[in-house]
């Protein structure tokens, strides 16, 4: 199993993007629960997005990201990580 670091610029927030946010958040929560998503972050001015995905290969990682409704707005490159460390935490969603 590999861990992939994924990043993308975020588009300007439009009505379609904002309308998909509730479904996207549910998908992200489910992927965390399933152990497929290990980290998810958005910067404070909402212009960049990052996550780490646990998958067998890049194709499977893209399938996992395809479960997120907002992926159609993103064009993320993948980097395979050789090691990761993280502290468990939760974050209040501000949008």
N, C-alpha and C positions, 0 to 999 in steps of 0.2 A: 504494500500500500504506500502511495506517495502523498505528500502534502504539497499543494500548489499555492503560490502567492499570486493573487490576481488584483490588478488595479485598473482604474479607468477614470477618465474625466467624466464629470456629470454634465448633462445638457442643462440649459436654462429650464427652470421649472415651468412647465406649461400645464394646461388643464388636464390633458390625457395622463401625463406623468403623475400629477397629484391624485387623480382619480384611482390610479393603480396602487397607490401607497398602502392602503389597508390590506389588500390581497398580498402585496409584496412582503409586508411585515409578518403575515401569517406563514408565508412560505419560508421566510428566514427562520422564524421560531421553530417550524417543523424540521428544517434541515439541521438546526442545532440539536434538537431532541434526537434526531436519527444519527447524530455523530458525523454527518457529512460536512457540515460547516463548523470550522473551529474558531474563526475570528471574523468580525464584520465591523467596519468603521467608515464613517463619513466625516470629512473635515468641517470645521465650524462655519465656513462660508458656502458649504454644499457644492463645491466644485470638483472634489475628488472623492473616490470610493475605493476601498480596499477590502479584501477578504482572503481567508485561507480555506482551501477545500481539500478534503481527504478523499482520494480516489485512486483507482488502479492506474489510470493513465490520463493524459490530457483530454482525450475524447470523452471519457467518462466524467471528468471534471466539468467539461462544457455541457454535458447532459444535465448534470446537477445544477449548474447555473441556469440552464434553460427552464428550470422549475420556478425561477424567480420572474414574476411578471415584468419587472423593469429592465431585464437583460436586453430587451430589444432596443433600448436607448444607449447601450454601452458597447464598447468595442475593446474588451479587456485582453491584454497579453497575459500569458501564463509564465511563471518561473517555478521550476521544481526546486523545492528546498531540501537541503541535506539535514537540517536540524531546526527545531523550533522550541521555544520556551514561552510559557504564558502563565499569567496569574488569573485565576477565575475572578470575574467581576461582572457586574451588571450595569447597565446604563439607562438612564431615563431618556426616552425619545422626546425630542423637543419640537418636532414638526407635527 
